[in-house]
Each structure stands twice: as structure tokens, then as C-alpha cells.
Amino acid sequence: MNKFLTKNEVNFFNENGYLSPIKIMTAEKANIYRSKLEIYEKNKGHTINGIDRHKSHLLFHWVYEIVKNKSILDCIEDLLGKNILCWSSNFFIKEPNDKTYVSWHQDSEYWGLEPDDVITAWIALSDASIETGPMEVIPKSHKWENQIHKETFKKNNLLSRGQEIKDISNLQEATAMPLKSGEISLHHVKLAHSSKINQTNDRRIGLAIRYTSTAVKQKNSDKDSALLLRGKDKYCNFIHETPPKKDNDTDAVRNHKIASELHTKILMK
């Protein structure tokens, strides 16, 4: 029996590789999380950057709260089963009238995770209207094999290598997934997706959380780490991570640094 999603929603995701929008929390709650991010940025004197953007659930307790949100985990359990890991979390932020974008790509080409029981939950901490450049997807592209990507390393591309599918097809079927603050979208690890520039006067703040079943393993490295969030891990394919007790405390900073450096080596291999 499903915990959150309807049978039709599960069938839609399995057929199309995505599901959106899904209301997870109130806009007021999402704005509290946004405020926590922006207080951190104000204290730092700059927007969140570097490794702090990655595996952020190991550095900030409030991000960990989002990652283990019951409603999100219920959605993931309806699709992947009851044994759930968080492999990563990443902020994707576009500043007002920003020129940054995300090119068409498949995450599965670079992450080294198999089997493909991997789902990204993209949560909006600000409204992600059409004008902000929300995520766009090609329905059913999760049924493709991994496509050949070229690596552009373009300055305004938010991806680590500026990677993009070399010969993209079916663009006429591209579907945008605008979200209200507090809503999420879900997409399969093999789904082709992208996003355009932000043409508004507000920030577009998104947190992408990557969930896997415990049966998944890393093929690009002998070591990788993940955080067990629900159920049991009988496979032990990942080093189990420790969530932060407080934002940016000594243990959190150390654990985050170790996990992030390992993660970066895998992604850039």
C-alpha cells in the first residue's frame, strides 16, 4: 500500500521518468529554510559556493531536516522501496537576471551508480516559475541508453564539467516543471533534463536531493559514502555517513569535508 503517491502517480513516474509538482511543505516553511541559507550567506559575505553547495546535508542540520522530510521519504519509498539512502544533496541557485543555465544531460552518465534505482527530488525554496528557468525534461528518456556527452566547461553552465548530450533528440517533447515554493519534482537518474536562465528579479533556489535504494553500488570507485535514512542496509555498498548535530560544528565540518572530497573525485574521474 502506497504511503504518499497514488497508484496513478507511481505508474506515471515509471512510464515517463518524472513526476511534478508534489506539495511537500508550506511556502512559509520553505521560506524559513531559505532564510537559514541567506543568513549563512550573509555571515560568509558571499553566496554559498564551493564544496558547501555539495553534500550540504552533512554540513547544515536544517538541510538534513529537508533530506529526511517524511513526506519526501514516503514518495521515495513508494518508488524505490523501504530501504533508502541519500547519496548527495546539491544547491542549484540562479541569481536574479542571471545568465547561468543547465545543459541537456543525463546524471547516470557520470555518477557511476548501478542499478539505476536512483531518484532526484528537486525542492523549491523559492518559486520556480517559467521565467526563472525551471527544470525541463524529455518524457520517457529514462528508457534511453546513456547518451554520448561532450564536456564544454562553459562558464555559465552550473554543471561541474559543462556536460551536455552531444546529439539530443525529441526536444519538441520537452516539458517544463515549474514549482511553487515548498513543492518538489521527482526525476529518474537516466532522464534527460536541463534548465534555462533566470529572467526574474528574485533568486531561483533549488535543492536537489539524490536518493537511492540500498542495493545500488558505485562502479567508478572502490569507496563511496551515503546516509542511511530509512530501513536497513544489508548490502553495505557505501560507507555510512553521520548527519550533523548542529550547523557547521567541528564534527560536521570534518565529516562533510571527507565525504565531499571523495564524492568530487568520483564525479570528476
N, C-alpha and C positions, 0 to 999 in steps of 0.2 A: 504494500500500500504506500503510495507516494506521501511524502512529508510536506511538500510545498507546491510543486508543479502539478498541473493536471496531466492526465494521460495524453491529451491532445498536444500539450506543450512539449512533453517528452518526445512524442512522435515527430513533432515539427523540428525540434533540435536534431534528432537523429537523421532526419531526411535532408535538412537544409544546412546544418552545421552551426546554427546560431539561434539565439532567442533574445528578444528585446521589445519593449522595455519591461523590467521587472521592478516593482516598488519594494525597496528593502527597508528604508528608514524615512522619517520625515525630512523635509527640506531644512527644518530648524536644527535637527540633529546633525545633518551633513554640514551645515554652516558652522556648528561648533567644532567639528573636525577641521574644517577649512581654517577657522580662527587659530587653532592649535598650530597648524602648519605655518600660518603667516606670522604668528608670534615668534616661532622658531626662526623664520627668515629675518624678521626684524632684528632679533638679537644677534644673528650672524652678520647682518649687514649686507646680505645678498640673497637671491632666490636659492632654493635648495638645488644643489648640484653635486657632481662627482659621485662617489660611492654612496653618499647619503640618500640618493634617489633610488638606490637599488637595495633589495632585501630590507626595506625600511621597517618591516615588522619586527626585525631583530634589534632595532635601534630605538624606536619610539613605541611606548606602551599603547598609545592611542591608535597607532596603525595596527598593532597586534589585535586590539579590540575589533577593528573593522574586519581583519582577516578571519577572526574566529566568530564573526557575527552569525548567530544561529540561523537566521533566515537564509543567508548565503550558503552556509554549510548544508542546510536542508535541500536547497536547489542542487548543489553538487552531489549530494548523496542520492537524489532521485536519478541522476545521470551516470554516476560512477560507482555507486555502492557505498557501503557504510565505513570503509577504511580509507581515510583521506589524509593526504599530505599537502602542505603548502611548499611549493618548490621555490617560488620567488614572489616579490611584490615590487612594482616599479611605478614611480610617478611619471605621468605624461602631461606636462603643463605647457600650454601655449599662452604667451603673454598677450595683452591687448594689441590688436592690429599687427600681430606677429607674422613673420614670414616662414616659420618652421612648419614642417609637414611630416607625414609618414608615407613612404612609398609602398606600392603594392608588394606584399611579401607573404611568405608562409613561415610561421615560427618553427615548424617542425624541421625545416631545412638546417637550422643552426643549433637547436637546443640539445640534440643528442639523446632525447628521451624515447624509450620504446618499452612496451607498445604505446599506441597513441591515445591512451586513456588520460588525456590532459585537456583541461578546460580553463580558459581565462575568464574571470569575472572582472569586468571593467566598471568601476563605480564612479559616478559623477559627484564630485564635491562642489561643483558649480554647474549651472545649467550648461548643457552641451547641445545648443540649438544648431540648426543647419548652418547658420552664419559663423559659428565658432569652429567649424571643421570637425564634426563628429566622426566616429569610425564609420567606414563604408566596407561592405563585404560583398563577395560574389557567392550567392547561394549555391550550395551543393559542391563548392570547390574543395571541400574537405574529402571528397571522394577521388580527387586527383592524386596522382603520384606527386612526390616532391618535384617542383619545377626547378629548372636551372636559374640561378640568381646571379646578377652581376653586382659587384661591390663598388659603389661610387664615392663613398666617404664625403658626400656633399655636406657643406657647412650647415645648411638649414634642415637637413634630414635628422629627425630625432632618433633614428636607429643607429646602433653602435658602429655599423660598417656602411651605412647608407645603402643597405642591400635592397635590391628590387628584382622582381621576376623579369627575366630577360625578354620573354615573348608572352605578354599577358593577353589572354583571350576572354571573351564573354563580358567585356566591360559594359556592354549595353545592359547587362543584367545587374550591375552594381546597385546595392541597396544601402542607403544611409540609415544609421541608427542613432537619431537624436535622443538625448536623455534629459530629464529634469533632475535637478539636484536631489540625491537620495535614491536614484534609480540605478540599476545595473543592466548591462548586456552580458550575455554569455556567448563565447565562441570556441569552436574546436581548434586544436593546435595546428591542424592542416588547412584551415580555412584561409583563403586569400583575403587580405584586408589592407586598408590604407586610411589616411585622413588628410584633408586639405588644410589650408591656412586659416587662422582665426581672424575674422574681419570685424570683430566687435570691440567695444571699449572695456570689456571685462575679461579676466583671465578664464581660460578653459582648463579646469583642474580635474584630472582623472587619475585614479589609482588602479593599475592593472594587477590582479592577483592571480597567480598561476597555481591551480590545484591539480593534483594527480591522485590516482589510486596507488595503493602501496605496492602493487605488482609492477609498477613502472621502474625501470632501471636506466642508468646513464651509460651510454655506449662510447662516449668520447673521452672518458676519464676513468681511472681506477677509483677515484674518490669524488663524491658529491654529497651535498647535505640538503636536508629538508626538515620541516617542522611537522610532527605528527599532531593533527588537530582532532581527529575523531576515529574511534575504533582501535584496532590493533595492527601492528606491522609485523607479520610473520615472515616477510621476505628480507627485511633489514638490508635493502639495497642502498640506503642512504645513511649517512651519519646524522643522528638526531640532533636538531638544533635546540637551543634554550631560549625561550621568549624573554623579553626584558621585564624586569620588575618595575623599573621607572624609566622615564625618558632619559636617554643619554647617560645613564650611570656607568660606572667604571666597567662592570662586567658586561653590560650591553655593548659598549663601545668595542671592547676586546672581541666578544663573540661575533659581532657584526663584521668587524674587520677581517677576521679569519674566514668567515663564510663568504663574504663579498669577494675577496681576493681569489678564492677557489672558484667561485662562480664566474668571475671575469675571465679567468684562464680558459675555462671550458667554452665560453661564448666566443672568445677570440681565437680559439685554436684553428 
